[in-house]
């Protein structure tokens, strides 16, 4: 699978991620022994991103010439351990072509479920599609949902799969009742979505989601409870309930 991963072969890369999620890797320890408090993985930096080097089998471990300790870890386990600190893994750096890097965003996809997250790299932009009725319905329903602070939007084109409209949900709190209220609000609003337009949501509190990061940096809210009467915030909203 590593040999099949070449620039532009996103299908081969996705197959590699699925294999990694179901398999295991031999993590190279720079110091310490497996399970010891002082154990540390090796590290390398490529294009400004951090990676922990590893190999894909006992045979590759022997071929690498690594003479320190190692630790065998399930792909799901290493993904969950490394992505929160924004570390990826680099498979078989000793191999032909220098191996293949799995950046932390893809480890996050493995940790949370590959089918639940869009395949990167993502192309994210302002939505060009005009759906004013949906935005107006969203804004009106959001106004009557006290948990929502603001809403943003983006157009997301995954490397594989269909493009979709992403709605960023900024909540005052993420308690169970608040989340349930927001889900109900979205169910009420999707009736205004034109047939064939996929819509997804992202939490603005998610510091790891690439769509959320883009929205924070590039998108103004089209609904903002705290700037409700300010001009230039998209579509008309419901009046304040005095």
Secondary structure, DSSP 8 states (H G I E B T S, - for coil): -GGG--TT-HHHHHHHHHHHHHSEEEEEEEES-TT-TT-EE--EEETTEEEEEEESSHHHHHHHT--S-EEEEEHHHHHHHHGGGTEEEEE-TTSGGG-EEE-HHHHHHHHH-GGGS--SS-EEE---S--HHHHHHHHHHHHT-TTEEEEEEEEEE-SSS--EEEEEEEES---HHHHHHHHHHHHHHGGGS-TT--EEEEETT-TT-HHHHHHHHH---SEEGGGTT-TTSSS-------
